[in-house]
Structures are given as structure tokens and as C-alpha cells.
Amino acid sequence: MTNLTEQLNALLPQTQCRQCGFSGCLPYAQALAQHKTASNLCIMGKAEVAQDLANILGQSVTLPEKNHQHQLAWIDEETCIGCTACIRACPVDAILGATKQMHTVISDECTGCGLCVEPCPVDCIHLQTVSDAYLPRARQFSGSQTQARFAAAAHAKKRFEQRQQRLAHQKNTQKSTAITQTPATKNTQNPQTPLNTAALIAQAMARASAQQNQRIVPINRQSFLQNQLKEAQQRSLYRRYQRDAKYGNEQEKTAAIEWLRRYKEEQEKD
């Protein structure tokens, strides 16, 4: 990493939101250092980041096209089906949960990147606008606004790097386990032991049967998973419209009651 890249990366908010079109803050900084992209693409950093980047690069200041407001993610716990898609998407490990268990956002660690919203199959993740000047909230807060900005970015960067290290460790562990569990390919049979032809034939037939089963199971499993997802989405919609019918505004109540009426008619037909 060049000195210029480090300087540019240090100015970015480290949310890893990808709204600039790059896979993270560091790739964007690298492209900037090579003069391959514009300096006003950091939506999360707003005008002050665009101005700082332009000053270092010796360019005229161009403000971001979008006026961004900081947001925090929150999960509708009644709708969540525990699929863990959001956990895998969060670049700073700000979501807690387990398979088929309710998930929740650690609001103090959330950077508002929004990457968890799209993967959710039941649309139970929402972004709520907040008045914070900088995110995440969890940081060693300093007095001035400038210090708060860089403290927030440093904390987010540390969380992201820790997550990358954890994922790399898991990958290496899985590889080591796979190598350990792989059966030896060398023939360890005693040369003096007579060849058991019947046993070899039985083993070959068992392998052929297993291969045949493997061709069928993935198709059935995929269909089963799709049906499960469809049922979960239907249940989540039902719970959402029940909630809207009880607590929503007049427009939401009307839409919810109509949906529930049609749902009841479809269930009675079945």
C-alpha cells in the first residue's frame, strides 16, 4: 500500500458500504491514488470527505450527487426467520443471531451501510434515520467533531479487519479439517494378503449407488428449501399485515384488512 493510498483511506468513513462502486473503502482509496476514479463518490462521507480527498489529490471540489442521511439498521423480530443472510452480509459483525433463531442489530456497532437489507428474503430489515453526525456510535469519543469523525472511522475499520481475520481463520480451519479427514490414497494393503474380489465388487456397487443418490437428492433438497422459504415469506407477510391492521395508520389498516380478507378466502378454497 502506497503512502498516498494510506492517506486517502484514512479520510474515508470505513463503512465498507460499496455505494462508491468499489468493494470497500480501501479499493476506492487505491483507485483514487491511481487517478482512476472521481473523488466525490463517498456518499457516506458527505461533503467533508469529498473536500478532503480533492485537496489531497489537488483537484477541484465536487460534492457527492446524493445527500446522505445516516441510518441505523433494525430487524423486525416478529418477521425474522433466522436465515443468517444478514449476518453474512454485515462487514463489521454488527448483527447477532443463529440459524432459525431471532436476529438483532447491535445498534452501537452499526455503520448504516445497508448491506444487510437486500439479502433478507422476508424484508424484515429496515433503515431508520438518525441524527448522529458519525457512525458507528461505539468508539472512544473525543471532544471535537473532527476527532469524533476519525474515531468512528478507526473503530469501524478495526471491526472490519477483525471480521476479515475471523473469516480467514475459519477458512483455513475448514481446509485443515478437510485434509485431515481425507482418506489416504496410497494402497496400504499387505502385498501378501490375497485379493478379495467379492469385497471390491461390493465396494464398487456401493459407490455407484451413492453417486446415483447424489444425483437425485440435490434436486429434492432444492425444491424443499424453496418451499420452506415460500412458507416463511407467507407467514411473515401474515404477521406483518396482522400488525398493520392493529397498529398501522388508516391507509395501512385498510390495505392490511383487504390482504387478510383475500388470504382467508384462499385458505378456505384450499
C-alpha positions as CSV (number, residue, x, y, z in Angstrom):
1,M,0.0,0.0,0.0
2,T,1.4,3.4,-1.0
3,N,1.6,6.4,1.3
4,L,-0.9,8.2,-0.8
5,T,-3.3,5.3,-0.6
6,E,-3.0,5.2,3.2
7,Q,-3.7,8.9,3.5
8,L,-6.8,8.6,1.3
9,N,-8.1,5.6,3.1
10,A,-7.7,7.3,6.4
11,L,-10.1,10.0,5.3
12,L,-12.9,7.5,4.4
13,P,-15.5,6.5,6.9
14,Q,-14.7,2.8,6.7
15,T,-18.3,1.7,6.5
16,Q,-17.5,-0.6,3.5
17,C,-20.9,0.3,2.1
18,R,-19.9,-0.1,-1.6
19,Q,-22.0,2.8,-2.7
20,C,-18.9,4.2,-4.4
21,G,-18.9,1.2,-6.8
22,F,-15.9,-0.5,-5.2
23,S,-15.9,-3.5,-2.9
24,G,-14.8,-1.4,0.1
25,C,-13.1,1.8,1.3
26,L,-9.5,0.6,0.7
27,P,-10.2,-0.4,-3.0
28,Y,-11.7,3.0,-3.5
29,A,-8.7,4.7,-2.0
30,Q,-6.4,2.6,-4.2
31,A,-8.3,3.7,-7.3
32,L,-8.2,7.3,-6.2
33,A,-4.4,7.1,-5.7
34,Q,-4.1,5.9,-9.3
35,H,-6.4,8.7,-10.5
36,K,-8.8,6.1,-11.9
37,T,-12.0,7.4,-10.3
38,A,-13.7,10.6,-9.0
39,S,-13.2,12.0,-5.5
40,N,-16.9,12.6,-4.8
41,L,-18.2,9.0,-4.8
42,C,-18.2,8.5,-1.0
43,I,-21.9,9.1,-0.2
44,M,-21.5,8.1,3.5
45,G,-18.7,10.6,4.0
46,K,-20.7,13.5,2.6
47,A,-19.2,16.8,1.6
48,E,-16.3,16.9,4.1
49,V,-14.8,13.7,2.8
50,A,-15.2,14.8,-0.8
51,Q,-13.4,18.0,0.0
52,D,-10.6,16.4,1.9
53,L,-10.0,13.9,-0.9
54,A,-10.0,16.6,-3.5
55,N,-7.5,18.7,-1.5
56,I,-5.0,15.8,-1.2
57,L,-5.4,14.9,-4.9
58,G,-5.1,18.6,-5.9
59,Q,-8.5,18.5,-7.6
60,S,-11.4,20.9,-7.6
61,V,-14.0,20.0,-5.0
62,T,-17.1,18.3,-6.4
63,L,-19.8,17.4,-3.9
64,P,-21.5,13.9,-3.9
65,E,-24.6,13.7,-6.0
66,K,-26.6,12.2,-3.2
67,N,-27.4,14.0,0.1
68,H,-27.0,11.2,2.6
69,Q,-28.6,10.9,6.0
70,H,-27.1,8.5,8.5
71,Q,-29.3,5.5,9.2
72,L,-29.2,2.5,11.6
73,A,-30.5,-0.9,10.7
74,W,-33.1,-2.6,12.8
75,I,-34.7,-6.0,12.5
76,D,-38.4,-6.8,12.9
77,E,-38.1,-9.6,15.3
78,E,-41.6,-10.9,14.7
79,T,-40.9,-11.4,11.0
80,C,-37.3,-12.6,11.2
81,I,-36.9,-16.3,10.2
82,G,-33.3,-16.7,11.3
83,C,-31.8,-17.4,7.9
84,T,-28.4,-15.7,8.8
85,A,-28.2,-13.9,5.4
86,C,-27.8,-10.5,7.1
87,I,-25.1,-11.8,9.4
88,R,-23.0,-12.9,6.4
89,A,-23.6,-9.6,4.7
90,C,-22.6,-7.3,7.6
91,P,-19.0,-6.1,7.1
92,V,-18.5,-5.2,10.8
93,D,-20.2,-8.1,12.6
94,A,-22.9,-5.8,14.0
95,I,-25.7,-8.4,13.8
96,L,-26.2,-11.2,16.4
97,G,-28.2,-14.4,15.8
98,A,-28.1,-18.0,14.9
99,T,-29.7,-20.3,12.3
100,K,-33.5,-20.4,12.8
101,Q,-33.2,-18.0,15.8
102,M,-34.2,-14.4,16.1
103,H,-31.5,-11.9,14.9
104,T,-30.9,-8.4,16.3
105,V,-28.7,-5.5,15.3
106,I,-26.0,-4.1,17.7
107,S,-27.0,-0.5,17.2
108,D,-23.8,0.9,18.7
109,E,-21.7,-1.1,16.2
110,C,-23.9,-0.5,13.1
111,T,-22.3,1.8,10.5
112,G,-25.6,2.2,8.5
113,C,-24.1,0.7,5.3
114,G,-27.4,-1.0,4.4
115,L,-25.7,-4.2,3.0
116,C,-27.9,-6.3,5.2
117,V,-31.2,-5.1,3.7
118,E,-31.1,-6.7,0.2
119,P,-30.2,-10.3,1.2
120,C,-33.1,-10.6,3.6
121,P,-35.7,-12.9,2.0
122,V,-38.6,-11.7,4.1
123,D,-37.9,-7.9,4.1
124,C,-37.7,-7.7,7.9
125,I,-34.7,-5.3,8.0
126,H,-35.3,-1.6,7.9
127,L,-33.1,1.5,8.0
128,Q,-34.0,4.3,10.4
129,T,-32.7,7.8,10.0
130,V,-30.7,9.1,13.0
131,S,-29.3,12.5,13.9
132,D,-25.7,11.2,14.7
133,A,-23.0,13.1,12.9
134,Y,-20.9,10.0,12.5
135,L,-21.4,6.2,12.8
136,P,-20.7,3.8,14.4
137,R,-21.6,5.1,17.9
138,A,-19.2,2.7,19.7
139,R,-15.9,4.5,19.8
140,Q,-13.5,6.3,22.1
141,F,-15.3,9.7,21.8
142,S,-13.1,12.8,21.6
143,G,-14.2,16.4,22.1
144,S,-14.1,17.9,18.6
145,Q,-16.2,16.9,15.6
146,T,-13.0,16.1,13.6
147,Q,-11.8,13.8,16.3
148,A,-15.2,12.1,16.5
149,R,-15.2,11.5,12.8
150,F,-11.8,9.8,12.7
151,A,-12.5,7.9,16.0
152,A,-15.7,6.5,14.4
153,A,-13.8,5.5,11.2
154,A,-11.0,3.9,13.2
155,H,-13.5,1.8,15.2
156,A,-15.3,0.7,12.1
157,K,-12.0,-0.2,10.3
158,K,-10.9,-2.3,13.3
159,R,-14.2,-4.2,13.4
160,F,-13.9,-4.9,9.6
161,E,-10.4,-6.1,9.9
162,Q,-11.2,-8.3,12.8
163,R,-14.1,-9.9,10.8
164,Q,-11.7,-10.5,7.9
165,Q,-9.3,-12.2,10.2
166,R,-12.0,-14.3,11.7
167,L,-13.3,-15.4,8.2
168,A,-9.7,-16.2,7.1
169,H,-9.2,-18.3,10.2
170,Q,-12.4,-20.2,9.7
171,K,-11.5,-20.9,6.0
172,N,-8.0,-22.2,7.0
173,T,-9.5,-24.4,9.7
174,Q,-12.0,-25.9,7.3
175,K,-9.2,-26.6,4.8
176,S,-7.1,-28.3,7.5
177,T,-10.1,-30.3,8.7
178,A,-10.8,-31.4,5.1
179,I,-7.2,-32.5,4.6
180,T,-7.2,-34.4,7.9
181,Q,-10.4,-36.2,7.1
182,T,-9.4,-37.1,3.5
183,P,-8.7,-40.9,3.3
184,A,-5.3,-41.9,2.3
185,T,-4.9,-42.6,-1.4
186,K,-2.0,-44.9,-1.2
187,N,-2.5,-48.7,-1.1
188,T,-1.7,-49.8,2.4
189,Q,-2.8,-53.4,1.8
190,N,-0.2,-56.0,2.7
191,P,1.2,-57.4,-0.5
192,Q,1.0,-60.9,0.9
193,T,-2.7,-60.6,1.7
194,P,-4.8,-62.3,-1.0
195,L,-7.1,-60.0,-3.1
196,N,-10.7,-60.2,-2.0
197,T,-12.6,-59.8,-5.3
198,A,-16.1,-60.0,-3.8
199,A,-15.3,-57.2,-1.4
200,L,-14.0,-55.0,-4.2
201,I,-17.2,-55.6,-6.3
202,A,-19.3,-54.8,-3.2
203,Q,-17.4,-51.5,-2.7
204,A,-17.8,-50.5,-6.3
205,M,-21.5,-51.2,-6.3
206,A,-21.9,-49.2,-3.1
207,R,-20.1,-46.2,-4.7
208,A,-22.3,-46.4,-7.8
209,S,-25.4,-46.5,-5.6
210,A,-24.2,-43.4,-3.6
211,Q,-23.4,-41.5,-6.8
212,Q,-26.9,-42.2,-8.1
213,N,-28.4,-41.0,-4.9
214,Q,-26.3,-37.8,-5.1
215,R,-27.8,-37.0,-8.5
216,I,-31.4,-37.1,-7.0
217,V,-31.0,-35.6,-3.5
218,P,-29.9,-32.1,-4.6
219,I,-32.9,-31.7,-6.8
220,N,-35.3,-32.7,-4.0
221,R,-33.4,-30.7,-1.4
222,Q,-33.5,-27.5,-3.6
223,S,-37.3,-27.9,-4.0
224,F,-37.7,-28.5,-0.3
225,L,-35.7,-25.4,0.6
226,Q,-37.7,-23.3,-1.9
227,N,-41.0,-24.5,-0.4
228,Q,-39.7,-23.7,3.1
229,L,-38.7,-20.2,2.0
230,K,-42.0,-19.6,0.4
231,E,-43.9,-20.7,3.5
232,A,-41.7,-18.5,5.7
233,Q,-42.3,-15.5,3.5
234,Q,-46.1,-16.2,3.6
235,R,-46.0,-16.4,7.4
236,S,-44.0,-13.2,7.7
237,L,-46.5,-11.3,5.4
238,Y,-49.4,-12.6,7.5
239,R,-47.8,-11.4,10.7
240,R,-46.9,-8.0,9.1
241,Y,-50.5,-7.4,7.9
242,Q,-51.9,-8.5,11.3
243,R,-49.7,-5.9,12.9
244,D,-50.6,-3.2,10.4
245,A,-54.3,-4.0,10.8
246,K,-53.9,-3.4,14.6
247,Y,-51.3,-0.6,14.8
248,G,-50.9,1.0,11.4
249,N,-52.3,4.2,10.1
250,E,-55.6,4.4,8.3
251,Q,-54.1,3.6,4.9
252,E,-52.1,0.7,6.2
253,K,-55.1,-0.7,8.1
254,T,-57.2,-0.6,5.0
255,A,-54.6,-2.4,2.9
256,A,-53.9,-5.0,5.7
257,I,-57.6,-5.8,6.2
258,E,-58.0,-6.3,2.4
259,W,-55.0,-8.6,2.2
260,L,-56.1,-10.6,5.2
261,R,-59.6,-11.0,3.7
262,R,-58.1,-12.4,0.4
263,Y,-55.8,-14.6,2.4
264,K,-58.7,-16.1,4.3
265,E,-60.6,-16.7,1.1
266,E,-57.6,-18.5,-0.4
267,Q,-57.2,-20.7,2.7
268,E,-60.9,-21.6,2.6
269,K,-60.6,-22.7,-1.0
270,D,-57.7,-25.0,-0.2
